[in-house]
């Protein structure tokens, strides 16, 4: 077994950003989309539109956080690609 390298602070921050972004994307999809369907079927269309907007905002923020985290992880990676 090869020992795992110690993670630097930048890598830990990158992982935290990436996982927070993934959680926001999943939460935006589930809560925004699911709640919008419930509101729509209950004929509360304004509530459906508001929940969709909050879901889309959460998804976009999550994608942005994932991009920042992935960029931070790839720039601080101890391994060279392809080796």
MODELLER restraints for C-alpha pairs under 7 A, 6 or more apart:
rsr = mdl.restraints
at = mdl.atoms
rsr.add(forms.Gaussian(group=physical.xy_distance, feature=features.Distance(at['CA:10:A'], at['CA:72:A']), mean=6.93, stdev=0.5))
rsr.add(forms.Gaussian(group=physical.xy_distance, feature=features.Distance(at['CA:10:A'], at['CA:76:A']), mean=6.85, stdev=0.5))
rsr.add(forms.Gaussian(group=physical.xy_distance, feature=features.Distance(at['CA:11:A'], at['CA:72:A']), mean=6.94, stdev=0.5))
rsr.add(forms.Gaussian(group=physical.xy_distance, feature=features.Distance(at['CA:11:A'], at['CA:73:A']), mean=5.47, stdev=0.5))
rsr.add(forms.Gaussian(group=physical.xy_distance, feature=features.Distance(at['CA:11:A'], at['CA:76:A']), mean=6.44, stdev=0.5))
rsr.add(forms.Gaussian(group=physical.xy_distance, feature=features.Distance(at['CA:14:A'], at['CA:69:A']), mean=4.09, stdev=0.5))
rsr.add(forms.Gaussian(group=physical.xy_distance, feature=features.Distance(at['CA:14:A'], at['CA:70:A']), mean=6.47, stdev=0.5))
rsr.add(forms.Gaussian(group=physical.xy_distance, feature=features.Distance(at['CA:14:A'], at['CA:72:A']), mean=5.27, stdev=0.5))
rsr.add(forms.Gaussian(group=physical.xy_distance, feature=features.Distance(at['CA:14:A'], at['CA:73:A']), mean=5.26, stdev=0.5))
rsr.add(forms.Gaussian(group=physical.xy_distance, feature=features.Distance(at['CA:15:A'], at['CA:69:A']), mean=6.21, stdev=0.5))
rsr.add(forms.Gaussian(group=physical.xy_distance, feature=features.Distance(at['CA:17:A'], at['CA:65:A']), mean=5.67, stdev=0.5))
rsr.add(forms.Gaussian(group=physical.xy_distance, feature=features.Distance(at['CA:17:A'], at['CA:66:A']), mean=6.25, stdev=0.5))
rsr.add(forms.Gaussian(group=physical.xy_distance, feature=features.Distance(at['CA:17:A'], at['CA:69:A']), mean=4.85, stdev=0.5))
rsr.add(forms.Gaussian(group=physical.xy_distance, feature=features.Distance(at['CA:18:A'], at['CA:65:A']), mean=6.12, stdev=0.5))
rsr.add(forms.Gaussian(group=physical.xy_distance, feature=features.Distance(at['CA:18:A'], at['CA:66:A']), mean=4.29, stdev=0.5))
rsr.add(forms.Gaussian(group=physical.xy_distance, feature=features.Distance(at['CA:18:A'], at['CA:69:A']), mean=4.64, stdev=0.5))
rsr.add(forms.Gaussian(group=physical.xy_distance, feature=features.Distance(at['CA:18:A'], at['CA:70:A']), mean=6.43, stdev=0.5))
rsr.add(forms.Gaussian(group=physical.xy_distance, feature=features.Distance(at['CA:21:A'], at['CA:62:A']), mean=3.79, stdev=0.5))
rsr.add(forms.Gaussian(group=physical.xy_distance, feature=features.Distance(at['CA:21:A'], at['CA:63:A']), mean=5.98, stdev=0.5))
rsr.add(forms.Gaussian(group=physical.xy_distance, feature=features.Distance(at['CA:21:A'], at['CA:65:A']), mean=4.86, stdev=0.5))
rsr.add(forms.Gaussian(group=physical.xy_distance, feature=features.Distance(at['CA:21:A'], at['CA:66:A']), mean=4.91, stdev=0.5))
rsr.add(forms.Gaussian(group=physical.xy_distance, feature=features.Distance(at['CA:22:A'], at['CA:62:A']), mean=6.12, stdev=0.5))
rsr.add(forms.Gaussian(group=physical.xy_distance, feature=features.Distance(at['CA:22:A'], at['CA:66:A']), mean=6.70, stdev=0.5))
rsr.add(forms.Gaussian(group=physical.xy_distance, feature=features.Distance(at['CA:24:A'], at['CA:58:A']), mean=5.71, stdev=0.5))
rsr.add(forms.Gaussian(group=physical.xy_distance, feature=features.Distance(at['CA:24:A'], at['CA:59:A']), mean=6.13, stdev=0.5))
rsr.add(forms.Gaussian(group=physical.xy_distance, feature=features.Distance(at['CA:24:A'], at['CA:62:A']), mean=4.87, stdev=0.5))
rsr.add(forms.Gaussian(group=physical.xy_distance, feature=features.Distance(at['CA:25:A'], at['CA:58:A']), mean=6.30, stdev=0.5))
rsr.add(forms.Gaussian(group=physical.xy_distance, feature=features.Distance(at['CA:25:A'], at['CA:59:A']), mean=4.37, stdev=0.5))
rsr.add(forms.Gaussian(group=physical.xy_distance, feature=features.Distance(at['CA:25:A'], at['CA:62:A']), mean=5.07, stdev=0.5))
rsr.add(forms.Gaussian(group=physical.xy_distance, feature=features.Distance(at['CA:25:A'], at['CA:63:A']), mean=6.82, stdev=0.5))
rsr.add(forms.Gaussian(group=physical.xy_distance, feature=features.Distance(at['CA:28:A'], at['CA:55:A']), mean=4.15, stdev=0.5))
rsr.add(forms.Gaussian(group=physical.xy_distance, feature=features.Distance(at['CA:28:A'], at['CA:56:A']), mean=6.51, stdev=0.5))
rsr.add(forms.Gaussian(group=physical.xy_distance, feature=features.Distance(at['CA:28:A'], at['CA:58:A']), mean=5.12, stdev=0.5))
rsr.add(forms.Gaussian(group=physical.xy_distance, feature=features.Distance(at['CA:28:A'], at['CA:59:A']), mean=5.31, stdev=0.5))
rsr.add(forms.Gaussian(group=physical.xy_distance, feature=features.Distance(at['CA:29:A'], at['CA:55:A']), mean=6.24, stdev=0.5))
rsr.add(forms.Gaussian(group=physical.xy_distance, feature=features.Distance(at['CA:31:A'], at['CA:55:A']), mean=6.73, stdev=0.5))
rsr.add(forms.Gaussian(group=physical.xy_distance, feature=features.Distance(at['CA:32:A'], at['CA:51:A']), mean=5.09, stdev=0.5))
rsr.add(forms.Gaussian(group=physical.xy_distance, feature=features.Distance(at['CA:32:A'], at['CA:52:A']), mean=5.07, stdev=0.5))
rsr.add(forms.Gaussian(group=physical.xy_distance, feature=features.Distance(at['CA:32:A'], at['CA:54:A']), mean=6.37, stdev=0.5))
rsr.add(forms.Gaussian(group=physical.xy_distance, feature=features.Distance(at['CA:32:A'], at['CA:55:A']), mean=3.96, stdev=0.5))
rsr.add(forms.Gaussian(group=physical.xy_distance, feature=features.Distance(at['CA:33:A'], at['CA:52:A']), mean=6.25, stdev=0.5))
rsr.add(forms.Gaussian(group=physical.xy_distance, feature=features.Distance(at['CA:33:A'], at['CA:55:A']), mean=6.83, stdev=0.5))
rsr.add(forms.Gaussian(group=physical.xy_distance, feature=features.Distance(at['CA:35:A'], at['CA:51:A']), mean=6.50, stdev=0.5))
rsr.add(forms.Gaussian(group=physical.xy_distance, feature=features.Distance(at['CA:36:A'], at['CA:48:A']), mean=4.11, stdev=0.5))
rsr.add(forms.Gaussian(group=physical.xy_distance, feature=features.Distance(at['CA:36:A'], at['CA:49:A']), mean=6.90, stdev=0.5))
rsr.add(forms.Gaussian(group=physical.xy_distance, feature=features.Distance(at['CA:36:A'], at['CA:51:A']), mean=5.58, stdev=0.5))
rsr.add(forms.Gaussian(group=physical.xy_distance, feature=features.Distance(at['CA:36:A'], at['CA:52:A']), mean=5.97, stdev=0.5))
rsr.add(forms.Gaussian(group=physical.xy_distance, feature=features.Distance(at['CA:37:A'], at['CA:48:A']), mean=6.89, stdev=0.5))
rsr.add(forms.Gaussian(group=physical.xy_distance, feature=features.Distance(at['CA:39:A'], at['CA:45:A']), mean=6.40, stdev=0.5))
rsr.add(forms.Gaussian(group=physical.xy_distance, feature=features.Distance(at['CA:39:A'], at['CA:47:A']), mean=6.00, stdev=0.5))
rsr.add(forms.Gaussian(group=physical.xy_distance, feature=features.Distance(at['CA:39:A'], at['CA:48:A']), mean=5.04, stdev=0.5))
rsr.add(forms.Gaussian(group=physical.xy_distance, feature=features.Distance(at['CA:40:A'], at['CA:48:A']), mean=5.62, stdev=0.5))
